[in-house]
Amino acid sequence: MNRSETHRGPSQRQLRVGELVRHALADLFNRGGVAEPVLEAGITVLEVAMTPDLKIAHAYVMPFAGERRDEVVAALYKHKKFIRGQVSKQLSLKYMPDLRFHLDTTLDYASQIDDLLGDPKVRQDLEQDGS
C-alpha cells in the first residue's frame, strides 16, 4: 500500500454500510428494543464508522440530555450481542460487523470552542487581528 492510499478517507462502501448500520441502530433504540432502564431515556446515534474490511462498526452515540453517559455505554456493551442480532435482521449483509460503542464528544468540543470564542480576552484578540 503506498502512502497516498493510507491517507484516503472512507470508501463509498464503508460510508454506505455505516449509514445502514446507523439507521438500524437508531430504529432499534427509538423503538425501545433493548430492555435496559438506563437506555429508556433515548440514545442518538450520530455516526457509524466502518473499518475498511467492514468487520467492525464504531458507533458514536450520545444519550438524550447527555446524562449518564458512561452507564449508557456500559449498557450497550452489556447487550451488544442482542443488539447485533437485532440489527443483522434488518440488514442484508454477508457478514454482520462487530459493534463497538463510543461516546460522541463532538458536541462537547463544539461547546468548548463556543465558550472559548465567547471569552472577552479572546474576542478582544480576534477584533484586533481583524482590524
Backbone bond lengths (Angstrom), bond angles and torsions (degrees), N, CA, C in turn:
res aa  C-N    CA-C-N  psi(-1)  N-CA   C-N-CA  omega(-1)  CA-C   N-CA-C  phi
1 M - - - 1.454 - - 1.525 107.40 -
2 N 1.337 116.83 125.67 1.458 118.26 179.45 1.520 110.93 -83.83
3 R 1.316 114.79 172.62 1.464 120.32 -173.45 1.523 112.94 -62.15
4 S 1.324 118.60 -38.84 1.467 120.75 -178.53 1.527 111.46 -65.25
5 E 1.320 117.03 -30.41 1.467 119.87 179.00 1.525 111.94 -72.30
6 T 1.316 118.40 -26.99 1.460 120.36 -177.89 1.522 111.88 -76.99
7 H 1.332 118.63 -18.75 1.456 121.24 -175.96 1.523 113.09 -105.59
8 R 1.290 117.17 12.27 1.454 120.39 176.65 1.511 110.03 -77.21
9 G 1.312 114.57 155.31 1.453 119.72 175.06 1.516 110.03 -77.73
10 P 1.320 116.24 -173.92 1.464 119.62 179.95 1.531 111.06 -66.13
11 S 1.319 115.10 149.62 1.470 120.37 178.90 1.527 110.00 -74.29
12 Q 1.314 115.83 165.45 1.464 120.47 177.21 1.528 110.72 -59.49
13 R 1.313 116.52 -37.54 1.471 120.07 178.72 1.530 110.97 -64.69
14 Q 1.337 116.92 -43.89 1.469 120.13 177.49 1.525 110.40 -59.74
15 L 1.326 116.62 -44.95 1.462 120.43 -179.92 1.526 111.30 -63.30
16 R 1.326 116.59 -43.52 1.463 121.25 -178.19 1.533 111.23 -65.37
17 V 1.329 116.99 -46.91 1.467 120.46 179.59 1.526 110.38 -66.19
18 G 1.321 117.18 -40.09 1.457 120.72 177.51 1.521 111.71 -59.54
19 E 1.324 116.13 -41.33 1.463 119.97 179.81 1.535 110.72 -69.36
20 L 1.309 117.83 -36.68 1.472 120.55 176.09 1.527 110.74 -62.83
21 V 1.318 116.54 -44.64 1.465 120.72 179.29 1.526 109.82 -65.13
22 R 1.329 116.82 -41.21 1.471 120.58 179.27 1.524 111.16 -59.73
23 H 1.335 116.49 -45.91 1.467 120.00 179.20 1.523 111.49 -63.62
24 A 1.324 117.09 -40.68 1.466 120.40 -179.83 1.531 110.48 -65.70
25 L 1.330 117.01 -42.16 1.468 120.00 177.65 1.528 110.81 -64.25
26 A 1.330 116.47 -45.70 1.468 120.37 -179.70 1.521 110.61 -60.33
27 D 1.316 116.71 -41.58 1.468 120.75 178.83 1.535 110.41 -63.17
28 L 1.308 116.41 -44.61 1.469 120.66 179.19 1.523 111.32 -60.95
29 F 1.322 117.01 -45.50 1.464 120.51 -178.49 1.529 111.24 -70.73
30 N 1.330 117.81 -36.36 1.472 120.65 178.76 1.524 112.07 -66.04
31 R 1.332 116.04 -32.95 1.467 120.45 178.58 1.521 112.02 -78.10
32 G 1.315 117.10 -9.43 1.462 119.50 -174.87 1.509 110.50 72.03
33 G 1.328 116.01 35.66 1.453 121.81 -174.66 1.506 115.97 -73.80
34 V 1.315 117.72 -6.68 1.464 121.12 179.02 1.525 107.37 -115.67
35 A 1.328 116.08 116.15 1.466 121.16 -177.13 1.522 110.26 -79.61
36 E 1.316 115.20 86.64 1.458 121.76 179.16 1.527 107.04 -148.72
37 P 1.333 117.76 120.84 1.471 120.08 -175.90 1.530 114.95 -54.84
38 V 1.332 118.17 -38.59 1.460 119.79 -177.33 1.535 111.82 -68.58
39 L 1.323 117.07 -19.35 1.462 120.94 -179.51 1.527 112.63 -91.74
40 E 1.327 117.41 -7.06 1.462 120.95 -176.59 1.523 113.22 -65.92
41 A 1.315 118.01 -26.59 1.466 120.90 -179.64 1.528 111.54 -69.20
42 G 1.301 117.08 -19.45 1.457 121.55 177.27 1.514 112.93 108.80
43 I 1.325 114.14 151.59 1.459 121.74 -178.41 1.521 108.21 -135.70
44 T 1.302 115.74 137.77 1.459 121.55 172.96 1.522 107.86 -102.53
45 V 1.312 116.20 130.03 1.464 121.41 174.91 1.521 105.90 -100.72
46 L 1.321 116.29 104.40 1.456 120.62 -173.79 1.521 113.06 -81.86
47 E 1.317 117.06 -32.82 1.456 119.88 -178.26 1.518 109.26 -161.21
48 V 1.319 115.47 149.79 1.459 121.15 169.88 1.524 106.19 -128.45
49 A 1.315 115.56 118.16 1.464 122.05 179.68 1.524 108.34 -104.44
50 M 1.319 115.36 126.79 1.455 121.20 -178.89 1.518 110.36 -97.32
51 T 1.329 116.26 145.48 1.459 120.01 172.06 1.531 107.51 -72.67
52 P 1.333 117.99 159.23 1.469 120.20 -178.04 1.529 114.32 -55.94
53 D 1.329 117.78 -32.54 1.469 120.04 179.41 1.536 112.68 -86.03
54 L 1.334 117.14 1.60 1.473 124.30 178.36 1.528 113.37 62.70
55 K 1.312 117.86 20.75 1.460 120.38 -178.88 1.523 113.41 -93.37
56 I 1.330 117.57 -17.33 1.467 120.93 179.57 1.522 108.76 -130.17
57 A 1.325 115.16 131.52 1.466 121.68 176.47 1.521 107.83 -112.66
58 H 1.326 116.26 117.55 1.461 121.71 177.28 1.524 107.47 -93.82
59 A 1.340 116.15 107.16 1.459 121.88 -178.40 1.520 109.38 -95.93
60 Y 1.332 115.29 121.72 1.472 121.53 179.06 1.518 107.80 -98.51
61 V 1.327 115.16 114.84 1.466 121.55 -172.27 1.522 111.22 -120.86
62 M 1.324 114.11 159.11 1.460 121.03 175.17 1.528 107.01 -146.03
63 P 1.326 117.12 125.57 1.469 118.95 176.32 1.525 109.77 -68.30
64 F 1.345 115.45 146.52 1.455 119.06 174.66 1.519 107.65 -57.34
65 A 1.278 117.38 143.50 1.466 124.85 -178.38 1.532 111.49 69.24
66 G 1.318 118.86 -2.55 1.456 122.07 174.97 1.511 116.00 65.23
67 E 1.322 117.54 18.19 1.459 120.84 -176.59 1.526 111.67 -99.59
68 R 1.309 115.37 154.53 1.466 123.56 175.25 1.533 111.70 55.99
69 R 1.307 115.06 43.03 1.467 120.89 -174.78 1.525 113.21 -58.96
70 D 1.320 116.49 -49.84 1.469 119.21 -177.58 1.519 111.43 -64.73
71 E 1.321 116.68 -36.07 1.467 120.37 178.10 1.523 110.82 -66.29
72 V 1.330 116.64 -37.26 1.469 120.73 179.61 1.528 110.03 -64.57
73 V 1.320 117.19 -47.05 1.464 120.32 179.75 1.527 110.29 -63.40
74 A 1.315 117.39 -41.04 1.471 120.64 178.05 1.529 110.68 -61.81
75 A 1.334 117.29 -40.75 1.465 121.05 178.99 1.524 110.97 -66.68
76 L 1.319 117.42 -38.37 1.463 120.29 177.97 1.525 110.90 -63.81
77 Y 1.325 116.90 -41.82 1.468 119.66 177.35 1.527 111.10 -67.44
78 K 1.305 116.99 -35.32 1.470 121.17 178.71 1.532 110.43 -61.41
79 H 1.327 116.44 -37.20 1.466 121.56 -177.60 1.524 112.79 -105.32
80 K 1.324 116.64 19.65 1.463 121.51 -174.47 1.531 112.80 -57.33
81 K 1.298 117.82 -43.57 1.463 120.97 -178.26 1.531 110.32 -63.94
82 F 1.319 117.04 -44.07 1.466 121.21 177.88 1.528 110.79 -62.81
83 I 1.345 116.31 -45.87 1.467 121.12 -179.33 1.524 110.08 -60.80
84 R 1.314 116.24 -44.53 1.470 120.79 179.39 1.528 110.57 -60.23
85 G 1.320 116.84 -42.09 1.463 120.25 178.15 1.513 112.62 -63.90
86 Q 1.332 117.14 -41.01 1.465 120.96 179.47 1.533 111.02 -67.52
87 V 1.317 116.28 -41.51 1.468 119.96 179.72 1.521 110.51 -67.35
88 S 1.320 117.51 -38.75 1.470 119.98 -178.73 1.532 111.70 -63.69
89 K 1.326 117.59 -27.91 1.472 120.70 177.04 1.522 111.77 -67.13
90 Q 1.337 116.42 -28.34 1.460 120.48 -178.08 1.535 113.12 -86.79
91 L 1.316 116.77 -18.59 1.455 120.72 -175.26 1.519 111.07 -110.45
92 S 1.309 115.05 148.42 1.463 119.06 177.15 1.529 108.73 -108.92
93 L 1.324 114.33 65.84 1.455 120.75 178.91 1.523 109.37 -103.08
94 K 1.301 115.83 148.22 1.464 120.13 177.59 1.526 110.28 -64.10
95 Y 1.338 115.37 -38.02 1.456 120.95 -178.38 1.523 107.88 -135.65
96 M 1.323 116.29 125.99 1.454 120.29 178.53 1.521 108.91 -82.18
97 P 1.323 117.64 123.61 1.469 119.46 -177.95 1.525 112.34 -67.92
98 D 1.325 114.32 154.52 1.455 121.16 172.72 1.522 107.01 -72.01
99 L 1.313 116.74 138.58 1.466 121.28 -177.94 1.520 110.45 -96.51
100 R 1.316 115.39 133.93 1.461 122.66 173.75 1.520 106.90 -125.54
101 F 1.308 116.62 127.35 1.458 121.47 -176.28 1.523 110.37 -104.48
102 H 1.327 115.01 135.93 1.456 121.85 179.81 1.525 108.53 -137.36
103 L 1.312 116.20 147.68 1.459 119.67 172.79 1.521 108.56 -73.65
104 D 1.309 116.25 136.76 1.456 120.24 176.09 1.519 107.91 -86.57
105 T 1.294 117.01 120.45 1.464 121.18 -177.08 1.526 112.86 -106.16
106 T 1.324 117.83 7.34 1.463 119.59 -177.41 1.523 111.57 -64.66
107 L 1.317 117.71 -35.65 1.463 119.28 179.12 1.527 110.88 -68.45
108 D 1.320 117.17 -37.10 1.469 120.93 175.58 1.525 110.37 -63.24
109 Y 1.326 116.03 -42.70 1.462 121.05 -179.48 1.531 110.22 -64.31
110 A 1.322 116.72 -43.40 1.463 120.55 178.46 1.532 110.66 -62.06
111 S 1.305 116.97 -39.67 1.459 121.06 178.24 1.530 110.88 -64.44
112 Q 1.336 117.08 -39.97 1.464 120.73 177.76 1.529 110.73 -63.80
113 I 1.317 117.22 -40.18 1.467 120.98 178.58 1.525 109.81 -64.99
114 D 1.338 117.23 -43.23 1.470 120.35 177.25 1.525 111.09 -59.78
115 D 1.327 116.52 -43.99 1.468 120.32 178.38 1.525 111.22 -61.88
116 L 1.332 114.60 -42.23 1.457 119.34 179.79 1.527 111.16 -64.05
117 L 1.322 117.12 -44.39 1.465 120.81 179.64 1.525 111.69 -68.15
118 G 1.322 117.21 -24.51 1.455 121.32 178.12 1.516 113.69 -81.92
119 D 1.326 116.97 -11.86 1.464 121.27 179.55 1.535 109.18 -63.70
120 P 1.334 118.15 131.37 1.468 121.24 -178.05 1.536 113.60 -56.99
121 K 1.328 118.04 -38.12 1.468 120.51 179.69 1.531 110.73 -64.96
122 V 1.320 116.13 -43.25 1.469 119.96 -179.71 1.528 108.92 -68.23
123 R 1.318 117.73 -42.72 1.459 121.41 179.35 1.529 109.83 -58.59
124 Q 1.342 116.36 -42.40 1.463 121.01 178.79 1.534 110.32 -61.25
125 D 1.341 116.92 -44.73 1.459 119.95 179.00 1.524 111.25 -63.11
126 L 1.322 116.92 -41.10 1.457 120.42 179.50 1.523 111.44 -64.03
127 E 1.332 116.75 -40.44 1.465 120.57 179.42 1.526 110.68 -65.88
128 Q 1.338 117.74 -37.22 1.465 121.05 179.17 1.530 110.45 -68.53
129 D 1.344 117.20 -40.41 1.459 120.64 179.19 1.526 111.27 -68.71
130 G 1.307 117.13 -32.23 1.462 121.42 -177.04 1.519 113.46 -79.45
131 S 1.325 119.25 -14.10 1.459 120.41 -177.49 1.492 113.44 -83.30
